[in-house]
Amino acid sequence: MKSKEALDEFGEIVEKVIDEPDKWPDSASFISFDTAVDKNILTPGKLKLVRYIKNNEVESISSLADNLDRSLSNVSTNIKELKEHNLIKVEKEGKTKVPRLDKSHILILF
């Protein structure tokens, strides 16, 4: 996307937030799609994790790894990276860590 187009799109989003702030999360990050891919912020594996968490009841990080037939260390690393970008939050339920979507934050790709 060209810089002017990206700025125009950004401006439209800002106007929508100003007009209807209650319909938007508390915070947002803006990142170019190319940067997200180049820096491995979004990979097919991480996107699959986000989709799974969005569409299923997840009991723990280890159950998530089992359900996706991936190693616990790989899923834990991906969860940590997604958490750093405010896409996932991890809630403690007793001794168990449960990944959830962070609905108070939105990542906007352009």
C-alpha positions in Angstrom: 0.0 0.0 0.0 1.3 3.4 -0.8 2.1 5.9 2.0 -0.7 8.3 1.0 -3.2 5.4 1.0 -2.0 4.2 4.3 -2.3 7.6 5.9 -5.7 8.1 4.4 -6.8 4.7 5.9 -5.3 5.6 9.2 -7.1 8.9 9.2 -10.5 7.2 8.5 -9.9 4.8 11.4 -9.0 7.7 13.8 -12.2 9.5 12.7 -14.3 6.4 13.5 -12.7 6.1 16.9 -13.4 9.7 17.7 -17.0 9.4 16.5 -17.8 6.2 18.4 -15.1 5.5 21.0 -17.3 2.9 22.9 -17.1 0.6 19.9 -13.3 0.4 19.9 -10.8 -1.3 22.2 -8.9 0.7 24.8 -5.7 0.7 22.8 -4.4 -0.1 19.3 -1.2 -0.8 17.4 -0.7 0.1 13.8 1.8 -1.9 11.7 2.4 -2.5 8.1 1.7 -6.0 6.9 5.2 -6.3 5.4 6.7 -5.4 8.8 4.5 -7.9 10.6 5.6 -10.6 8.3 9.3 -9.6 8.1 9.6 -9.4 11.9 7.6 -12.7 12.4 4.9 -11.0 14.4 2.4 -12.8 12.3 3.2 -16.2 10.9 0.8 -18.9 9.8 1.4 -20.8 13.1 0.6 -17.7 15.2 -2.5 -16.9 13.2 -3.7 -20.4 13.7 -3.2 -20.0 17.4 -5.2 -16.8 17.4 -8.0 -18.3 15.4 -8.2 -21.4 17.6 -8.3 -19.3 20.8 -10.9 -17.0 19.2 -13.2 -20.0 18.2 -12.7 -22.5 21.0 -12.7 -22.7 24.8 -9.0 -23.1 25.8 -8.3 -24.7 29.2 -4.5 -24.1 29.2 -1.5 -23.5 27.1 -0.6 -27.2 27.2 -4.1 -28.2 26.1 -3.9 -25.7 23.3 -0.6 -27.3 22.2 -2.2 -30.8 22.3 -5.3 -29.7 20.4 -3.1 -28.2 17.6 -0.7 -31.1 17.7 2.3 -28.8 18.3 5.0 -28.8 20.9 4.4 -27.1 24.2 7.6 -25.1 23.9 6.6 -23.8 20.4 3.1 -22.8 21.5 4.5 -21.2 24.6 7.0 -19.1 22.6 4.3 -18.1 20.2 1.9 -17.1 23.0 4.7 -15.0 24.6 5.4 -13.2 21.3 1.7 -12.6 20.7 1.3 -11.3 24.3 4.2 -8.8 23.7 2.1 -7.3 20.9 -1.1 -7.3 23.0 -2.9 -9.8 20.9 -3.1 -12.4 23.6 -3.3 -12.2 27.3 -2.6 -15.0 29.7 -4.8 -15.4 32.8 -3.9 -17.5 35.8 -6.6 -19.8 36.9 -5.1 -21.5 39.9 -1.8 -22.9 38.7 -2.9 -23.0 35.1 -2.1 -20.3 32.5 -5.0 -19.8 30.1 -4.4 -17.8 26.9 -7.2 -15.5 25.8 -7.6 -12.9 23.1 -6.9 -9.4 24.5 -10.1 -7.7 23.4 -9.0 -4.4 25.0 -6.4 -4.0 22.2 -6.5 -4.1 18.4 -3.8 -4.6 15.9 -4.4 -2.8 12.6 -2.5 -3.9 9.6 -2.0 -1.7 6.6 
